[in-house]
């Protein structure tokens, strides 16, 4: 299955915000507005793939970025995994479902900001 998300992937771990919980008056950490907007906008492209995949898969994620800013591939993979779980494309992002990220990479291409996911079911030969 190939999924195209025409958005620049945002990391969950960058620019988190600390706010005070109005009910408990204790500080708490929330995701940045950029990530929350990215997660919400992904729903437009992922709702039609609602399979709830619960068998072992390999996800090859190709992140196209419009600039040469340094990015962390692992953080982008984590963000995509959480988005796929939120929109029920996969049942969970644990090692029983996502067994590998083989082939994932970040590619600089001026003016292009999108993520292409190739989800391939793995055969258990054990």
C-alpha positions as YAML, in Angstrom:
chain: A
units: angstrom
residues:
- id: 1
  name: UNK
  ca: [0.00, 0.00, 0.00]
- id: 2
  name: UNK
  ca: [1.34, 3.44, -0.91]
- id: 3
  name: UNK
  ca: [0.12, 6.50, 0.97]
- id: 4
  name: UNK
  ca: [0.97, 10.03, -0.15]
- id: 5
  name: UNK
  ca: [0.70, 12.84, 2.39]
- id: 6
  name: UNK
  ca: [1.41, 16.20, 0.69]
- id: 7
  name: UNK
  ca: [2.56, 17.84, 3.94]
- id: 8
  name: UNK
  ca: [5.93, 18.54, 5.51]
- id: 9
  name: UNK
  ca: [6.27, 16.03, 8.34]
- id: 10
  name: UNK
  ca: [6.66, 17.63, 11.76]
- id: 11
  name: UNK
  ca: [8.48, 16.09, 14.70]
- id: 12
  name: UNK
  ca: [6.66, 15.58, 17.99]
- id: 13
  name: UNK
  ca: [9.77, 16.17, 20.07]
- id: 14
  name: UNK
  ca: [10.73, 19.61, 18.80]
- id: 15
  name: UNK
  ca: [9.23, 22.76, 20.28]
- id: 16
  name: UNK
  ca: [7.04, 21.14, 22.90]
- id: 17
  name: UNK
  ca: [5.21, 23.60, 25.15]
- id: 18
  name: UNK
  ca: [4.81, 23.65, 28.91]
- id: 19
  name: UNK
  ca: [1.44, 24.85, 30.09]
- id: 20
  name: UNK
  ca: [-0.37, 24.88, 33.43]
- id: 21
  name: UNK
  ca: [-3.28, 22.47, 33.64]
- id: 22
  name: UNK
  ca: [-6.26, 24.69, 34.52]
- id: 23
  name: UNK
  ca: [-7.90, 21.93, 36.57]
- id: 24
  name: UNK
  ca: [-4.94, 20.69, 38.64]
- id: 25
  name: UNK
  ca: [-2.73, 23.81, 38.37]
- id: 26
  name: UNK
  ca: [0.25, 21.58, 37.63]
- id: 27
  name: UNK
  ca: [2.59, 22.04, 34.68]
- id: 28
  name: UNK
  ca: [2.22, 19.67, 31.75]
- id: 29
  name: UNK
  ca: [3.87, 19.24, 28.38]
- id: 30
  name: UNK
  ca: [1.87, 19.48, 25.15]
- id: 31
  name: UNK
  ca: [2.90, 19.13, 21.52]
- id: 32
  name: UNK
  ca: [3.74, 22.20, 19.47]
- id: 33
  name: UNK
  ca: [1.06, 23.89, 17.39]
- id: 34
  name: UNK
  ca: [2.97, 22.93, 14.22]
- id: 35
  name: UNK
  ca: [2.79, 19.24, 15.14]
- id: 36
  name: UNK
  ca: [-0.86, 19.39, 16.21]
- id: 37
  name: UNK
  ca: [-1.77, 21.08, 12.91]
- id: 38
  name: UNK
  ca: [0.23, 18.46, 10.98]
- id: 39
  name: UNK
  ca: [-1.48, 15.63, 12.85]
- id: 40
  name: UNK
  ca: [-4.94, 17.11, 12.22]
- id: 41
  name: UNK
  ca: [-4.24, 17.75, 8.52]
- id: 42
  name: UNK
  ca: [-3.00, 14.18, 8.03]
- id: 43
  name: UNK
  ca: [-6.54, 13.02, 8.78]
- id: 44
  name: UNK
  ca: [-7.72, 14.37, 5.43]
- id: 45
  name: UNK
  ca: [-5.33, 12.02, 3.64]
- id: 46
  name: UNK
  ca: [-5.43, 8.98, 5.95]
- id: 47
  name: UNK
  ca: [-9.15, 8.46, 6.61]
- id: 48
  name: UNK
  ca: [-9.57, 6.46, 3.40]
- id: 49
  name: UNK
  ca: [-6.82, 4.02, 4.54]
- id: 50
  name: UNK
  ca: [-8.53, 3.07, 7.79]
- id: 51
  name: UNK
  ca: [-7.61, -0.65, 7.80]
- id: 52
  name: UNK
  ca: [-6.37, -1.14, 11.34]
- id: 53
  name: UNK
  ca: [-3.49, -3.28, 10.07]
- id: 54
  name: UNK
  ca: [-2.52, -5.71, 12.85]
- id: 55
  name: UNK
  ca: [-0.02, -7.95, 11.07]
- id: 56
  name: UNK
  ca: [3.77, -7.38, 10.89]
- id: 57
  name: UNK
  ca: [4.73, -4.71, 8.36]
- id: 58
  name: UNK
  ca: [7.72, -2.82, 7.03]
- id: 59
  name: UNK
  ca: [7.17, 0.89, 6.55]
- id: 60
  name: UNK
  ca: [9.38, 2.69, 4.06]
- id: 61
  name: UNK
  ca: [8.92, 6.40, 4.65]
- id: 62
  name: UNK
  ca: [10.35, 8.92, 2.20]
- id: 63
  name: UNK
  ca: [10.30, 12.43, 3.63]
- id: 64
  name: UNK
  ca: [10.72, 15.14, 0.98]
- id: 65
  name: UNK
  ca: [11.84, 18.43, 2.50]
- id: 66
  name: UNK
  ca: [12.09, 21.85, 0.79]
- id: 67
  name: UNK
  ca: [15.23, 23.05, 2.61]
- id: 68
  name: UNK
  ca: [18.54, 21.75, 3.90]
- id: 69
  name: UNK
  ca: [17.74, 22.15, 7.60]
- id: 70
  name: UNK
  ca: [19.06, 19.30, 9.72]
- id: 71
  name: UNK
  ca: [16.32, 16.83, 10.67]
- id: 72
  name: UNK
  ca: [16.26, 13.67, 12.73]
- id: 73
  name: UNK
  ca: [14.90, 10.69, 10.77]
- id: 74
  name: UNK
  ca: [13.92, 8.78, 13.93]
- id: 75
  name: UNK
  ca: [11.79, 11.68, 15.20]
- id: 76
  name: UNK
  ca: [9.96, 11.88, 11.87]
- id: 77
  name: UNK
  ca: [9.35, 8.12, 11.88]
- id: 78
  name: UNK
  ca: [7.95, 8.33, 15.42]
- id: 79
  name: UNK
  ca: [5.61, 11.14, 14.42]
- id: 80
  name: UNK
  ca: [4.35, 9.22, 11.37]
- id: 81
  name: UNK
  ca: [3.85, 6.04, 13.43]
- id: 82
  name: UNK
  ca: [1.73, 7.93, 15.97]
- id: 83
  name: UNK
  ca: [-0.33, 9.55, 13.21]
- id: 84
  name: UNK
  ca: [-0.93, 6.16, 11.56]
- id: 85
  name: UNK
  ca: [-2.19, 4.78, 14.89]
- id: 86
  name: UNK
  ca: [-4.38, 7.83, 15.55]
- id: 87
  name: UNK
  ca: [-6.16, 7.47, 12.21]
- id: 88
  name: UNK
  ca: [-6.39, 3.66, 12.56]
- id: 89
  name: UNK
  ca: [-4.26, 2.81, 9.54]
- id: 90
  name: UNK
  ca: [-2.31, 0.46, 11.84]
- id: 91
  name: UNK
  ca: [-3.55, -1.04, 15.11]
- id: 92
  name: UNK
  ca: [-0.46, -0.10, 17.13]
- id: 93
  name: UNK
  ca: [3.09, 1.12, 16.59]
- id: 94
  name: UNK
  ca: [4.77, -1.52, 18.75]
- id: 95
  name: UNK
  ca: [7.34, -4.01, 17.43]
- id: 96
  name: UNK
  ca: [4.69, -6.68, 16.77]
- id: 97
  name: UNK
  ca: [3.16, -4.48, 14.04]
- id: 98
  name: UNK
  ca: [5.92, -2.18, 12.77]
- id: 99
  name: UNK
  ca: [8.80, -4.62, 12.57]
- id: 100
  name: UNK
  ca: [11.06, -2.46, 10.43]
- id: 101
  name: UNK
  ca: [11.55, 0.93, 8.78]
- id: 102
  name: UNK
  ca: [13.80, -0.40, 6.02]
- id: 103
  name: UNK
  ca: [14.45, 2.08, 3.23]
- id: 104
  name: UNK
  ca: [13.27, 5.21, 5.07]
- id: 105
  name: UNK
  ca: [15.12, 8.42, 4.27]
- id: 106
  name: UNK
  ca: [14.96, 12.20, 4.04]
- id: 107
  name: UNK
  ca: [15.40, 13.74, 0.59]
- id: 108
  name: UNK
  ca: [16.00, 17.42, -0.09]
- id: 109
  name: UNK
  ca: [14.08, 18.65, -3.11]
- id: 110
  name: UNK
  ca: [13.58, 22.40, -3.41]
- id: 111
  name: UNK
  ca: [9.92, 23.37, -3.16]
- id: 112
  name: UNK
  ca: [8.69, 19.85, -2.35]
- id: 113
  name: UNK
  ca: [7.22, 19.05, 1.05]
- id: 114
  name: UNK
  ca: [5.54, 15.66, 1.29]
- id: 115
  name: UNK
  ca: [5.74, 12.23, 2.84]
- id: 116
  name: UNK
  ca: [5.33, 9.00, 0.91]
- id: 117
  name: UNK
  ca: [4.72, 5.81, 2.88]
- id: 118
  name: UNK
  ca: [5.06, 2.32, 1.47]
- id: 119
  name: UNK
  ca: [3.52, -0.22, 3.85]
- id: 120
  name: UNK
  ca: [4.42, -3.81, 3.04]
- id: 121
  name: UNK
  ca: [3.15, -6.87, 4.90]
- id: 122
  name: UNK
  ca: [5.93, -9.13, 6.14]
- id: 123
  name: UNK
  ca: [5.80, -12.88, 6.00]
- id: 124
  name: UNK
  ca: [6.72, -14.68, 9.22]
- id: 125
  name: UNK
  ca: [8.95, -17.58, 8.24]
- id: 126
  name: UNK
  ca: [9.51, -18.68, 11.83]
...
